[in-house]
């Protein structure tokens, strides 16, 4: 019999979805980590009490909105009375251990941030879309990797998954009301299972009230779910599919190439890789990438774009403080291959001429006798925000855009002008210097409540938008982490489409409240 069943692996966690509605959760600490814990608890409809001498900006906001109860002092033993769960997020490890011991004596489950041996449970990396919650745990071994795994899972979900679950929930409730008898439970379950297994999620997401009525009638008649034909709203199809056609590549070779043996000179093509999605490359970019003899690529070119390439890819390995050496290495390799008569494609992130040093490369190779052909790419400065539901201009909100670099030559910070309410600031290569950029903005009159967004990996399947304000963005990014490449958008356009754009899978609703991972 032992060969019939699986053997448990051990070493895992018992993963459950704890129903915390109206339960009392005590959080000790008032910093950014505590704010993440508070948000998770509020999303579960818990009653949250925070004990801390001071609060970060986000928790002050929640206290002012009466979302939490705040005791403005240090923890006292009596605070545990009536608590169903305790979360500590303080820098005093000794006090955290003392609180955890008190909780264990009272049989109260406890989590102590960054002290694994005190925890009865971990916080997992979560994705939420309406009623759908996806959680990933590495059992506290690699929390950062858990975030990456979560994003990849979330990006693989069909668009409209959360809406589909909501609609099935409505239908399930209507069926139970129409056929409440306990003895019919199996019939209800079987019919709904067939519907959920057969219908595409995208179609389930498009169900409306009339469709729900028709499906209820079909259940009452016990019609086969596979045979049901509904008039779904075709106009909403664009909400759940990209609608971007695959490029049609003409069967054309690259001219002026050749090998050194026949006397032809090499050819240099400077190509913009765009924002990450290979379907957003130009048709010409697709063509030259497939016909190149060698591709010299920037380090952060997304893998789906590199998969188009059929030849050798030589990658620039830029490390902090060694950007010049890496650039010189690419120049050297480019000249070597051009001298052999090869067609060399220099593949650069975004658009080569928008903070891409494309002009410098044109001048370098021109000085060595090679004139570059330029194939532009979509610049993340404009198209990155757009892909994530942030228009950089909007009538009545923003009538001008200023693009800055957060990493100018010699490490200089950008020159930030005085605040103008109708201006959108887009700052590239700035997230690692976010605190300094924020301070510059404060010094130039930008208000503390001005919306700020971090746009990460725009155009990739795991792209993410993190929204906050000028006053809270540094703590927010510290808590949720950052995934390069990214850019900063500052201005009132950040939230102008957020209510509608959040329905898209690329705008993870959880990032608006900014939960924390394990």
C-alpha positions as CSV (number, residue, x, y, z in Angstrom):
1,X,0.0,0.0,0.0
2,X,2.9,2.4,0.7
3,X,3.7,2.5,-3.0
4,X,0.2,3.8,-3.8
5,X,0.5,7.1,-2.1
6,X,2.9,10.0,-2.3
7,X,5.4,10.5,0.5
8,X,5.4,14.0,2.0
9,X,8.5,16.0,1.3
10,X,8.6,17.9,4.6
11,X,10.1,21.3,5.2
12,X,7.2,23.2,3.7
13,X,4.6,25.5,5.3
14,X,0.9,24.8,5.7
15,X,-0.6,27.4,3.3
16,X,-4.1,28.5,4.2
17,X,-6.2,31.6,3.5
18,X,-7.0,32.9,6.9
19,X,-10.4,34.6,7.3
20,X,-9.5,37.7,9.2
21,X,-12.7,39.7,8.8
22,X,-13.4,41.6,12.0
23,X,-10.6,39.8,13.8
24,X,-8.2,41.9,15.9
25,X,-4.7,42.3,14.6
26,X,-2.1,44.1,16.6
27,X,0.9,45.6,14.8
28,X,3.9,46.9,16.8
29,X,5.9,49.4,14.9
30,X,5.2,52.5,12.8
31,X,7.6,52.3,9.8
32,X,7.3,51.2,6.2
33,X,7.4,47.5,7.0
34,X,4.5,48.0,9.5
35,X,2.6,49.9,6.8
36,X,2.8,46.9,4.5
37,X,1.5,44.7,7.3
38,X,-1.3,47.1,8.0
39,X,-2.3,47.2,4.3
40,X,-2.4,43.4,4.1
41,X,-4.6,43.2,7.2
42,X,-7.0,45.9,6.0
43,X,-7.4,44.1,2.7
44,X,-8.6,41.1,4.8
45,X,-11.1,43.4,6.5
46,X,-9.4,43.0,9.9
47,X,-9.6,45.4,12.8
48,X,-6.1,46.8,13.0
49,X,-4.4,48.4,16.0
50,X,-1.0,50.0,15.7
51,X,1.3,50.6,18.7
52,X,4.2,53.0,18.0
53,X,5.6,56.3,19.3
54,X,5.5,57.7,15.8
55,X,4.2,56.7,12.3
56,X,5.4,56.9,8.8
57,X,3.5,59.0,6.3
58,X,1.3,56.2,5.1
59,X,0.2,55.1,8.6
60,X,-0.5,58.7,9.6
61,X,-2.8,58.9,6.6
62,X,-4.6,55.7,7.7
63,X,-4.9,56.9,11.2
64,X,-6.4,60.2,10.0
65,X,-8.9,58.2,7.9
66,X,-9.8,56.1,10.9
67,X,-8.7,53.0,9.1
68,X,-6.6,51.9,12.1
69,X,-6.5,52.5,15.8
70,X,-3.2,54.1,16.9
71,X,-1.7,54.1,20.4
72,X,1.0,56.7,20.4
73,X,3.5,55.0,22.7
74,X,5.7,51.9,23.0
75,X,4.3,48.4,23.4
76,X,2.8,47.4,26.7
77,X,2.0,43.8,27.7
78,X,-1.7,44.5,28.1
79,X,-1.9,45.4,24.4
80,X,-2.1,41.6,23.7
81,X,-5.5,41.4,25.4
82,X,-8.1,40.5,22.8
83,X,-5.6,40.2,19.9
84,X,-6.1,37.4,17.4
85,X,-2.7,37.9,15.7
86,X,0.4,40.0,16.5
87,X,2.9,41.4,14.0
88,X,6.1,43.1,15.1
89,X,8.0,45.4,12.8
90,X,10.5,47.2,15.1
91,X,14.3,47.5,15.1
92,X,14.7,46.2,18.7
93,X,15.3,42.4,18.3
94,X,15.3,41.9,22.0
95,X,11.9,43.5,22.5
96,X,10.6,41.6,19.5
97,X,11.7,38.3,21.1
98,X,10.0,39.3,24.4
99,X,6.7,40.1,22.6
100,X,6.9,36.9,20.7
101,X,7.4,34.9,23.9
102,X,4.4,36.6,25.5
103,X,2.3,35.7,22.4
104,X,3.3,32.1,22.5
105,X,2.4,31.9,26.2
106,X,-1.1,33.3,25.3
107,X,-1.3,31.1,22.1
108,X,-1.5,34.1,19.9
109,X,0.1,33.6,16.4
110,X,2.9,36.0,15.9
111,X,5.2,37.2,13.1
112,X,8.4,39.2,13.9
113,X,9.8,41.0,10.9
114,X,13.3,39.8,9.9
115,X,13.5,37.3,12.8
116,X,12.6,34.0,11.3
117,X,12.9,31.8,14.3
118,X,10.2,33.8,16.2
119,X,7.6,33.5,13.4
120,X,4.6,31.2,13.5
121,X,4.0,32.1,9.9
122,X,5.5,34.0,7.0
123,X,4.1,36.8,4.8
124,X,4.1,35.6,1.2
125,X,4.6,37.6,-2.0
126,X,1.1,38.2,-3.3
127,X,-0.8,39.3,-6.4
128,X,-4.4,40.3,-6.2
129,X,-6.9,40.8,-8.9
130,X,-10.4,41.3,-7.5
131,X,-11.2,38.0,-5.5
132,X,-8.2,36.2,-7.0
133,X,-5.2,36.1,-4.8
134,X,-1.9,34.3,-5.8
135,X,0.7,33.8,-3.1
136,X,4.2,32.6,-3.4
137,X,6.4,31.4,-0.4
138,X,10.0,30.4,-0.4
139,X,9.7,29.6,3.3
140,X,11.8,32.7,4.0
141,X,14.8,31.4,2.1
142,X,14.6,33.8,-0.9
143,X,11.9,36.5,-0.4
144,X,13.2,38.6,-3.3
145,X,13.0,35.6,-5.7
146,X,9.5,35.0,-4.4
147,X,8.6,38.5,-5.8
148,X,10.0,37.6,-9.2
149,X,8.2,34.2,-9.3
150,X,4.9,35.9,-8.3
151,X,5.2,38.5,-11.1
152,X,5.9,35.8,-13.7
153,X,2.8,33.8,-12.5
154,X,0.7,36.9,-12.5
155,X,1.8,37.9,-16.0
156,X,0.9,34.5,-17.3
157,X,-2.7,34.8,-16.1
158,X,-5.2,35.6,-18.9
159,X,-6.4,39.2,-18.8
160,X,-9.7,39.4,-17.0
161,X,-9.0,36.5,-14.6
162,X,-10.3,38.5,-11.6
163,X,-13.4,39.6,-13.4
164,X,-14.1,36.1,-14.5
165,X,-14.0,34.9,-10.9
166,X,-16.4,37.7,-9.9
167,X,-18.9,36.8,-12.6
168,X,-18.8,33.1,-11.7
169,X,-19.3,34.0,-8.1
170,X,-22.4,36.0,-9.1
171,X,-23.7,33.0,-11.2
172,X,-23.0,30.6,-8.4
173,X,-24.9,32.7,-5.9
174,X,-27.9,32.9,-8.3
175,X,-27.9,29.2,-8.9
176,X,-27.8,28.5,-5.1
177,X,-30.8,30.8,-4.7
178,X,-32.7,29.2,-7.5
179,X,-31.9,25.6,-6.4
180,X,-31.1,25.7,-2.7
181,X,-31.8,22.0,-1.8
182,X,-28.8,20.3,-0.2
183,X,-29.4,17.1,-2.1
184,X,-28.8,19.1,-5.4
185,X,-25.3,20.2,-4.3
186,X,-23.6,17.7,-6.6
187,X,-25.7,18.8,-9.6
188,X,-24.8,22.4,-9.0
189,X,-21.2,21.6,-8.6
190,X,-21.0,19.4,-11.7
191,X,-22.7,21.9,-13.9
192,X,-20.5,24.8,-12.8
193,X,-17.4,22.7,-13.1
194,X,-18.2,21.9,-16.7
195,X,-18.8,25.6,-17.4
196,X,-15.5,26.7,-15.8
197,X,-13.5,24.0,-17.4
198,X,-14.9,24.5,-20.9
199,X,-15.3,28.3,-21.3
200,X,-12.2,30.5,-21.9
201,X,-11.5,32.8,-19.0
202,X,-11.6,35.8,-21.3
203,X,-15.2,35.0,-22.2
204,X,-16.2,34.4,-18.6
205,X,-14.8,37.9,-17.8
206,X,-17.1,39.5,-20.4
207,X,-20.4,38.1,-18.9
208,X,-22.9,40.8,-18.1
209,X,-26.2,40.7,-16.1
210,X,-28.2,39.4,-19.2
211,X,-25.6,36.7,-19.7
212,X,-25.9,35.6,-16.1
213,X,-29.7,35.4,-16.5
214,X,-29.3,33.2,-19.6
215,X,-26.8,30.9,-17.9
216,X,-29.2,30.6,-14.9
217,X,-31.9,29.5,-17.3
218,X,-29.5,27.1,-18.9
219,X,-28.8,25.6,-15.5
220,X,-32.4,25.2,-14.6
221,X,-32.9,23.4,-17.9
222,X,-29.7,21.4,-17.3
223,X,-28.4,22.4,-20.7
224,X,-24.9,21.2,-21.6
225,X,-22.5,24.2,-20.8
226,X,-20.6,23.4,-24.0
227,X,-23.7,24.0,-26.1
228,X,-24.6,27.4,-24.6
229,X,-24.4,30.3,-27.1
230,X,-24.4,33.7,-25.5
231,X,-24.3,37.1,-27.1
232,X,-21.1,38.4,-25.4
233,X,-20.1,42.1,-25.7
234,X,-17.6,42.0,-28.5
235,X,-16.7,45.6,-27.8
236,X,-14.9,44.6,-24.7
237,X,-12.6,42.2,-26.3
238,X,-9.8,44.8,-26.5
239,X,-9.7,44.9,-22.7
240,X,-8.3,41.3,-22.6
241,X,-6.0,41.0,-25.6
242,X,-3.2,43.1,-26.9
243,X,-4.5,43.4,-30.4
244,X,-1.0,43.9,-31.6
245,X,-0.4,41.9,-34.9
246,X,2.8,40.0,-35.4
247,X,5.1,41.9,-37.8
248,X,5.2,40.5,-41.4
249,X,8.8,40.4,-42.3
250,X,9.6,40.7,-46.0
251,X,12.1,38.2,-47.4
252,X,14.8,40.8,-48.0
253,X,18.5,40.6,-47.2
254,X,20.5,43.5,-45.7
255,X,22.3,45.4,-48.4
256,X,25.9,46.5,-48.3
257,X,27.1,43.7,-46.1
258,X,29.7,41.1,-47.1
259,X,32.8,39.5,-46.0
260,X,36.4,40.7,-46.0
261,X,37.3,38.1,-48.6
262,X,35.3,39.7,-51.4
263,X,36.4,43.2,-50.6
264,X,33.1,44.6,-49.3
265,X,33.1,46.8,-46.2
266,X,31.2,45.9,-43.1
267,X,28.0,47.6,-42.3
268,X,26.9,49.1,-38.9
269,X,23.2,49.4,-38.0
270,X,22.2,51.1,-34.8
271,X,18.9,49.6,-33.6
272,X,16.6,50.7,-30.9
273,X,15.2,47.7,-28.9
274,X,12.2,49.7,-27.8
275,X,10.4,49.0,-24.5
276,X,10.7,45.3,-24.1
277,X,7.9,43.6,-26.2
278,X,9.3,42.2,-29.4
279,X,5.9,43.0,-31.1
280,X,6.6,46.7,-30.5
281,X,9.8,46.6,-32.5
282,X,9.7,48.2,-35.9
283,X,9.4,45.9,-38.9
284,X,12.9,47.1,-40.0
285,X,14.3,46.2,-36.5
286,X,12.9,42.7,-36.8
287,X,14.4,42.3,-40.2
288,X,17.9,43.5,-39.4
289,X,18.1,41.5,-36.2
290,X,17.3,38.3,-38.1
291,X,19.9,39.1,-40.9
292,X,22.8,40.3,-38.8
293,X,26.1,38.6,-38.6
294,X,26.7,39.7,-35.0
295,X,24.6,41.7,-32.5
296,X,26.3,43.9,-29.9
297,X,23.7,44.2,-27.2
298,X,23.2,46.3,-24.0
299,X,23.0,44.3,-20.8
300,X,19.3,45.0,-20.1
301,X,17.8,44.0,-23.4
302,X,14.8,41.8,-22.6
303,X,15.2,38.1,-23.5
304,X,12.1,38.0,-25.8
305,X,13.9,40.6,-28.0
306,X,17.1,38.6,-28.0
307,X,15.3,35.5,-29.0
308,X,14.7,37.0,-32.5
309,X,18.4,37.1,-33.1
310,X,19.9,34.1,-35.1
311,X,23.5,35.0,-34.8
312,X,26.1,35.5,-32.1
313,X,25.1,38.0,-29.4
314,X,27.9,39.9,-27.6
315,X,26.6,41.6,-24.5
316,X,27.9,44.7,-22.8
317,X,28.5,43.8,-19.2
318,X,28.3,47.1,-17.4
319,X,29.1,47.2,-13.8
320,X,29.1,50.2,-11.4
321,X,32.1,52.4,-12.1
322,X,33.1,50.5,-15.3
323,X,30.7,51.9,-17.9
324,X,33.4,53.5,-19.9
325,X,35.5,50.2,-20.1
326,X,32.4,48.3,-21.2
327,X,31.7,50.8,-23.9
328,X,35.3,50.7,-25.1
329,X,35.0,46.9,-25.3
330,X,32.0,47.1,-27.5
331,X,33.7,49.7,-29.8
332,X,36.7,47.3,-30.1
333,X,34.6,44.3,-30.9
334,X,32.5,46.3,-33.4
335,X,35.5,47.5,-35.3
336,X,36.9,43.9,-35.4
337,X,33.8,42.5,-37.0
338,X,33.3,45.5,-39.4
339,X,36.9,45.0,-40.6
340,X,35.9,41.4,-41.6
341,X,33.0,42.8,-43.8
342,X,30.4,41.7,-41.3
343,X,26.9,43.3,-40.8
344,X,27.1,44.5,-37.2
345,X,23.9,45.4,-35.3
346,X,24.4,47.6,-32.3
347,X,21.2,46.9,-30.2
348,X,20.4,49.6,-27.6
349,X,17.7,49.9,-25.1
350,X,14.7,52.1,-26.0
351,X,15.6,54.7,-28.6
352,X,19.4,55.1,-29.2
353,X,19.2,58.9,-29.3
354,X,17.2,59.3,-26.0
355,X,19.8,59.0,-23.2
356,X,21.2,56.0,-25.1
357,X,24.6,57.5,-26.2
358,X,23.6,56.7,-29.7
359,X,25.0,60.0,-31.0
360,X,28.4,59.2,-29.4
361,X,28.5,55.8,-31.2
362,X,27.6,57.3,-34.5
363,X,30.5,59.8,-34.2
364,X,32.9,57.1,-33.0
365,X,32.3,54.8,-35.9
366,X,32.2,57.7,-38.4
367,X,35.7,58.6,-37.2
368,X,36.8,55.1,-38.1
369,X,35.2,55.2,-41.6
370,X,31.8,53.6,-40.9
371,X,28.6,55.5,-41.3
372,X,25.8,54.0,-39.1
373,X,22.3,53.3,-40.4
374,X,19.9,54.2,-37.6
375,X,16.7,52.2,-36.8
376,X,14.8,54.1,-34.1
377,X,13.0,52.4,-31.2
378,X,10.1,53.3,-28.9
379,X,11.5,55.4,-26.1
380,X,10.6,54.3,-22.6
381,X,10.4,58.0,-21.6
382,X,7.1,58.4,-23.5
383,X,5.9,54.8,-24.3
384,X,6.8,53.2,-21.0
385,X,4.3,55.2,-18.9
386,X,1.7,54.8,-21.7
387,X,2.0,51.0,-21.6
388,X,1.3,51.2,-17.9
389,X,-1.8,53.5,-18.1
390,X,0.0,56.8,-17.5
391,X,-0.3,59.4,-20.3
392,X,2.5,61.9,-20.1
393,X,0.1,64.6,-21.4
394,X,-3.6,65.0,-20.7
395,X,-5.8,67.9,-21.7
396,X,-6.5,70.1,-18.6
397,X,-3.9,68.2,-16.5
398,X,-0.5,68.3,-18.2
399,X,0.5,70.3,-21.3
400,X,4.2,69.8,-21.2
401,X,6.7,67.0,-20.6
402,X,10.3,67.3,-19.4
403,X,12.6,64.2,-19.7
404,X,15.6,64.1,-17.4
405,X,18.3,61.7,-16.6
406,X,19.0,60.7,-13.0
407,X,22.6,59.7,-13.9
408,X,24.3,62.4,-15.9
409,X,27.9,62.3,-16.9
410,X,30.3,62.3,-13.9
411,X,27.4,61.3,-11.6
412,X,25.8,64.7,-11.6
413,X,22.2,65.0,-10.5
414,X,19.8,66.6,-13.1
415,X,18.9,70.3,-13.0
416,X,15.2,70.3,-11.9
417,X,13.2,73.5,-12.7
418,X,10.7,75.1,-10.3
419,X,7.4,73.3,-9.9
420,X,4.7,73.8,-12.6
421,X,1.4,72.1,-12.0
422,X,0.8,71.3,-15.6
423,X,4.2,69.7,-16.2
424,X,5.0,66.0,-16.3
425,X,8.5,65.0,-15.2
426,X,9.9,61.8,-16.6
427,X,13.3,60.8,-15.0
428,X,15.2,58.0,-16.5
429,X,17.9,56.0,-14.6
430,X,16.8,57.5,-11.3
431,X,15.4,54.8,-9.0
432,X,18.7,54.0,-7.4
433,X,19.0,57.8,-6.6
434,X,15.4,58.2,-5.7
435,X,15.9,59.8,-2.3
436,X,18.2,62.5,-3.9
437,X,15.8,63.1,-6.7
438,X,12.9,63.5,-4.3
439,X,15.0,66.0,-2.3
440,X,15.7,68.0,-5.4
441,X,11.9,68.1,-6.2
442,X,11.1,69.3,-2.7
443,X,13.7,72.1,-3.1
444,X,12.1,73.3,-6.3
445,X,8.6,73.6,-4.8
446,X,7.0,70.3,-5.8
447,X,4.3,69.6,-3.2
448,X,4.5,66.6,-0.9
449,X,1.2,65.1,-2.1
450,X,2.2,65.3,-5.8
451,X,1.6,61.8,-7.4
452,X,4.7,59.8,-8.3
453,X,4.9,56.5,-10.2
454,X,7.8,54.1,-10.7
455,X,7.3,52.3,-14.1
456,X,9.2,49.0,-14.1
457,X,10.1,46.8,-17.1
458,X,7.6,48.5,-19.3
459,X,6.6,46.3,-22.2
460,X,7.7,43.1,-20.6
461,X,5.3,40.5,-19.3
462,X,6.2,41.3,-15.7
463,X,5.9,45.1,-16.0
464,X,4.7,46.8,-12.8
465,X,3.6,50.3,-11.7
466,X,4.2,51.5,-8.2
467,X,2.2,54.5,-7.2
468,X,2.7,56.8,-4.3
469,X,3.3,60.5,-3.6
470,X,6.4,62.6,-3.4
471,X,6.3,62.3,0.4
472,X,5.8,58.5,0.5
473,X,7.6,57.1,-2.7
474,X,11.0,56.5,-1.1
475,X,9.5,54.4,1.8
476,X,7.2,52.6,-0.6
477,X,10.0,51.5,-3.0
478,X,12.1,50.5,0.0
479,X,9.3,48.2,1.1
480,X,8.2,46.7,-2.2
481,X,11.6,46.6,-3.9
482,X,12.5,47.6,-7.4
483,X,13.0,45.6,-10.6
484,X,15.3,47.3,-13.2
485,X,15.0,48.9,-15.6
486,X,12.6,51.5,-14.3
487,X,11.8,55.2,-14.6
488,X,10.1,57.8,-12.4
489,X,7.0,59.8,-13.5
490,X,6.1,62.9,-11.5
491,X,2.9,64.8,-11.9
492,X,-0.9,64.8,-11.8
493,X,-1.1,62.5,-14.9
494,X,0.0,59.6,-12.8
495,X,-3.5,58.9,-11.5
496,X,-5.6,60.4,-14.3
497,X,-6.4,57.0,-15.7
498,X,-5.8,54.8,-12.7
499,X,-9.5,53.9,-12.0
500,X,-9.9,52.4,-15.5
501,X,-6.4,51.2,-16.0
502,X,-6.3,49.1,-12.9
503,X,-8.6,46.6,-14.7
504,X,-5.6,45.7,-16.9
505,X,-3.4,42.9,-15.6
506,X,-0.3,45.1,-16.0
507,X,-1.6,47.4,-13.3
508,X,-1.5,45.2,-10.2
509,X,-4.1,46.6,-7.8
510,X,-2.0,45.6,-4.8
511,X,0.7,48.1,-5.9
512,X,-1.7,51.0,-5.3
513,X,-1.8,50.1,-1.6
514,X,1.6,48.6,-1.7
515,X,1.7,45.4,0.3
516,X,4.9,43.8,1.5
517,X,6.4,40.4,0.8
518,X,7.5,37.8,3.3
